[in-house]
Amino acid sequence: MKNQIFLILLFLFLASCTEDAAPKINPPLTYLEKLDEPYGTDDLQKMDVYLPENRQVDITKVIMVIHGGGWSVGNKGDLNPLVKRLKAHWPGAAIVNINYRLALPNSNHHPTQINDIQKALQFLRSKKNEYQISNNFALVGHSAGAHLALLYTYHFNTDNDVKCVADMAGPAQIKDYEWNKTMAPVFTQFMGFPLNAENTTAYSEASPWYWIDSNTKPTIVFHGEIDVIVPIYQSNWLVGKLNENKVANQYKKYPWEGHDFNSTNLNDCALKMVSFFKEHM
């Protein structure tokens, strides 16, 4: 009888040990949206975060989307149609759509917007474990947002976390006296001073084109051939210098397309940039 009791107790002990030793498997993560997530104290320092299901820390890549509007108007909702297509074409990526402080006549001049991109990236790095994402980023912007995406990637990406960038009709060289004849108020509000002989260096250094060299990150460019807001020669200049420096790039021009992209062309942009990002991230 004593032997039977001993054997029963031994069996229960071993069973409990086996149960404790079994690895705990966390259930797969579900899709999650975090809208208007603050990454700073200003009302405009907010982001929409779209986290895919089954995401994993250090594996799930992140695409940051940056809206346009001449650096002084617009908001992240303007690029929701692009976000929708990016999510559809790369369901395994995390998408982050940011607002940033807009340039005003007497404040928030360059590099305020660049500082906000940097702050947003720092915030995402701090949330890496909570969000279950990697520090592997791609930036995409439209118009002034494309300028910011290019400039950050080419010159301010000191952590080397941004691996590639997509430019949708963005200004590449704002030290452009001919274009400045019609865009002077926009450029002046962004920079805080006009383009003239005394300020050419500052305008050059605020231009993505200026910083291109053989170490520049891979870049994909989209532009409408009848764009009257940002002339297509801006993208021609950009791609020309990328090619001179043997930087990996793709360039897609859309005939009969203006500054904004119709639904068909926007979908084509999203497909092409996802393919490009997958290759270079």
Rosetta blueprint (number, residue, H / E / L):
1 M L
2 K H
3 N H
4 Q H
5 I H
6 F H
7 L H
8 I H
9 L H
10 L H
11 F H
12 L H
13 F H
14 L H
15 A H
16 S H
17 C H
18 T H
19 E H
20 D H
21 A H
22 A L
23 P L
24 K L
25 I L
26 N L
27 P L
28 P L
29 L L
30 T L
31 Y L
32 L E
33 E E
34 K E
35 L E
36 D E
37 E E
38 P E
39 Y L
40 G L
41 T L
42 D L
43 D L
44 L L
45 Q L
46 K E
47 M E
48 D E
49 V E
50 Y E
51 L E
52 P L
53 E L
54 N L
55 R L
56 Q L
57 V L
58 D L
59 I L
60 T L
61 K L
62 V E
63 I E
64 M E
65 V E
66 I E
67 H L
68 G L
69 G L
70 G L
71 W L
72 S L
73 V L
74 G L
75 N L
76 K H
77 G H
78 D H
79 L H
80 N H
81 P H
82 L H
83 V H
84 K H
85 R H
86 L H
87 K H
88 A H
89 H H
90 W L
91 P L
92 G L
93 A L
94 A E
95 I E
96 V E
97 N E
98 I E
99 N L
100 Y L
101 R L
102 L L
103 A L
104 L E
105 P L
106 N L
107 S E
108 N L
109 H L
110 H L
111 P L
112 T H
113 Q H
114 I H
115 N H
116 D H
117 I H
118 Q H
119 K H
120 A H
121 L H
122 Q H
123 F H
124 L H
125 R H
126 S H
127 K L
128 K H
129 N H
130 E H
131 Y H
132 Q L
133 I L
134 S L
135 N L
136 N L
137 F E
138 A E
139 L E
140 V E
141 G E
142 H E
143 S L
144 A H
145 G H
146 A H
147 H H
148 L H
149 A H
150 L H
151 L H
152 Y H
153 T H
154 Y H
155 H H
156 F H
157 N L
158 T L
159 D L
160 N L
161 D L
162 V E
163 K E
164 C E
165 V E
166 A E
167 D E
168 M E
169 A L
170 G L
171 P L
172 A L
173 Q L
174 I L
175 K L
176 D L
177 Y H
178 E H
179 W H
180 N H
181 K H
182 T H
183 M H
184 A H
185 P H
186 V H
187 F H
188 T H
189 Q H
190 F H
191 M H
192 G L
193 F L
194 P L
195 L L
196 N L
197 A L
198 E L
199 N L
200 T H
201 T H
202 A H
203 Y H
204 S H
205 E H
206 A L
207 S L
208 P H
209 W H
210 Y H
211 W H
212 I L
213 D L
214 S L
215 N L
216 T L
217 K L
218 P L
219 T E
220 I E
221 V E
222 F E
223 H E
224 G E
225 E L
226 I L
227 D L
228 V L
229 I L
230 V L
231 P L
232 I L
233 Y H
234 Q H
235 S H
236 N H
237 W H
238 L H
239 V H
240 G H
241 K H
242 L H
243 N H
244 E H
245 N L
246 K L
247 V L
248 A L
249 N E
250 Q E
251 Y E
252 K E
253 K E
254 Y E
255 P L
256 W L
257 E L
258 G L
259 H L
260 D L
261 F L
262 N L
263 S H
264 T H
265 N H
266 L H
267 N H
268 D H
269 C H
270 A H
271 L H
272 K H
273 M H
274 V H
275 S H
276 F H
277 F H
278 K H
279 E H
280 H H
281 M L
